[in-house]
Amino acid sequence: MASLSLRHLARARTAAPWAALVCTRSLRFSSSLLDIPITHSPSSLPDIDPSKLEVIQNPNPKTPPPASTLVFGHTFTDHMLTVPWSAANGWDAPRIIPYGPLSLEPSSTVFHYAQCIFEGMKAYRQPNGKVTLFRPDMNMKRMNNSAHRIALPNFNCDSFLELIKKLIRLDKHWIPTQSGHSLYVRPTMIGTQTSIGVSPPNQALLYVICSPVGPYYPQGFKPVSLHGTSEYVRASPGGTGAFKVGINYAPGVLPQKAAATLGYSQNLWLHGPEHYLTEVGTMNLFVVFKRPDGTHELVTPPLDGMILPGVTRDSVLALGRGHASGTHRLDLPDKFVVTERQVPMKEVQEASKNGSLVELFGAGTAAVITTVDKIGYLGEEVIIPTGSDGMGPVSRIMWKELVGRQTGVIPSEWSVEI
């Protein structure tokens, strides 16, 4: 292994982990401390093969409920995709089967050692009736990276995505036609080894379920309030904060309850003695400052190993940089820069007082954009500006552009037709 050096540390703090993600059995993995190539030995075991797909139709299909009754993540479609894996035989034949319970031994390692990863993506019905996914290649790459981090098997991204498309095609009538609605797609992989022991599992299950969902804010945008949380930690250097693993989420439930008892909607996760901003609840975070010369600075924490490389995060950065460079101008201020840097809570606090804080918002798949109107921090209320519609001058434009591209109102190469 390469030795720890200032050169490695500097590179790890500035390199974008997306560049290190690949979709083969030879995986270059960017750790949170070192950018070290880690490769699996060549394997002759079978990878996922879409040509072997078996489809078993649900004999008792349900009638999709009225779109107005949908609650996020509570309703599921008629079918699910499953692909079992074993260390002895590799990836087995995929199956689309009726949605239903999984049969797992009580000793399965997912229950004991949290060998679980997942992704969140959406399928959208376009105005012309076609169905699309939004940047699904990024979800596939991130899922492989997450699998590698907790010693679950990797897979061919294109093959898995082809199977997901087949599942969505089968259940596409579940996608509501109403504006703002979509089909939430949840790819998941779990360790299913039936003997207890902390080790890479010799069995795993890759599966996908789908859920029709409505707008995250059906009554319109309403900014959320945050509790500046330093007594709990979401992620730490060298940990799993940069990966979408199940263990990242359960420990956040108690802090969420604690924030709610104080009257706040979500946690603002702060790190280190400087109280650097990291994430908002389960979303990536953005801050907009106005510099003395009038330049608007869109800032987000760097991918330093503690921050999840979100698809929406990457999209907001790409849109902001396109505007700043002049390659794709949006209805944003002319003097505009995009920065990935650490932001201490003290900087936000002072900017709120001196009027240079423009807005603060979260970005993620479920809600797309969530704005913030105040932060409770060390006994003080830090006020965040918001517009009459609950959004700010940057978040409003980003939301319109992203939703337009997702739904087909704005043509985009990010929309992949199913």
Secondary structure, DSSP 8 states (H G I E B T S, - for coil): -----HHHHHHHHHS-GGGG--SSSS-----SS-----------S----GGG-EE---SS------GGG--TTS---SEEEEEEEETTTEE---EEEES------TT-HHHHH--EEE--EEEEE-TTS-EEEESHHHHHHHHHHHHHHTT-----HHHHHHHHHHHHHHTGGGS--STT-EEEEEEEEEE--SS--SS--SEEEEEEEEEEE--SSTT----EEEEEE-SS-S--TTSSTTS-BGGGTGGGHHHHHHHHHTT-SEEEEEETTTTEEEEETTEEEEEEEE-TTS-EEEEE---SSSS---HHHHHHHHHHHHHHHTSS--SS-SSEEEEE---BHHHHHHHHHHT-EEEEEEEETTTEEEEEEEEEETTEEEE----TTS--TTHHHHHHHHHHHHHTSS--TTEEE-
